[in-house]
Amino acid sequence: MRRLDFLYRSELSHRAVAVYLYLADRANPEDECWPAIPTIAEELKFSESTVRRALRELRKSGFVVTEQRYRANGGKSSLCYKLCHPP
């Protein structure tokens, strides 16, 4: 079985597959990354709202888990995206 068969066999939209592949390309060995939505949109040539819809779909389908990160002063920082391989 190829490494990404689980992704290609899923019923995700093309935009969600593209965003997942983008995140996977930038993930560390723990399958985590934290790019900004405007950065993802610019590099994939999608609108920010399209990226948000794709991320919502990925979270709902169990392909991505997000965790809000915070600065030392308590302010919000970037989201951490953790890639998952659902059944």
Solvent accessible surface area in square Angstrom, and as a share of the most:
residue,aa,sasa,rsa
1,M,191,0.85
2,R,172,0.63
3,R,197,0.72
4,L,34,0.17
5,D,12,0.06
6,F,46,0.19
7,L,1,0.01
8,Y,121,0.46
9,R,167,0.61
10,S,32,0.21
11,E,177,0.79
12,L,22,0.11
13,S,32,0.21
14,H,148,0.66
15,R,67,0.25
16,A,0,0.00
17,V,30,0.17
18,A,30,0.23
19,V,0,0.00
20,Y,2,0.01
21,L,62,0.31
22,Y,12,0.04
23,L,0,0.00
24,A,29,0.22
25,D,110,0.57
26,R,107,0.39
27,A,26,0.20
28,N,46,0.24
29,P,131,0.82
30,E,102,0.46
31,D,50,0.26
32,E,53,0.24
33,C,6,0.04
34,W,111,0.39
35,P,23,0.14
36,A,52,0.40
37,I,31,0.16
38,P,70,0.44
39,T,57,0.33
40,I,0,0.00
41,A,6,0.05
42,E,137,0.62
43,E,85,0.38
44,L,46,0.23
45,K,176,0.75
46,F,57,0.24
47,S,61,0.39
48,E,69,0.31
49,S,57,0.37
50,T,24,0.14
51,V,0,0.00
52,R,109,0.40
53,R,95,0.35
54,A,0,0.00
55,L,3,0.02
56,R,136,0.50
57,E,41,0.18
58,L,0,0.00
59,R,96,0.35
60,K,181,0.77
61,S,51,0.33
62,G,32,0.31
63,F,13,0.05
64,V,2,0.01
65,V,83,0.48
66,T,38,0.22
67,E,113,0.51
68,Q,52,0.23
69,R,86,0.31
70,Y,132,0.50
71,R,142,0.52
72,A,121,0.94
73,N,132,0.68
74,G,53,0.51
75,G,29,0.28
76,K,135,0.57
77,S,36,0.23
78,S,37,0.24
79,L,53,0.26
80,C,14,0.08
81,Y,2,0.01
82,K,77,0.33
83,L,9,0.05
84,C,37,0.22
85,H,114,0.51
86,P,26,0.17
87,P,182,1.14
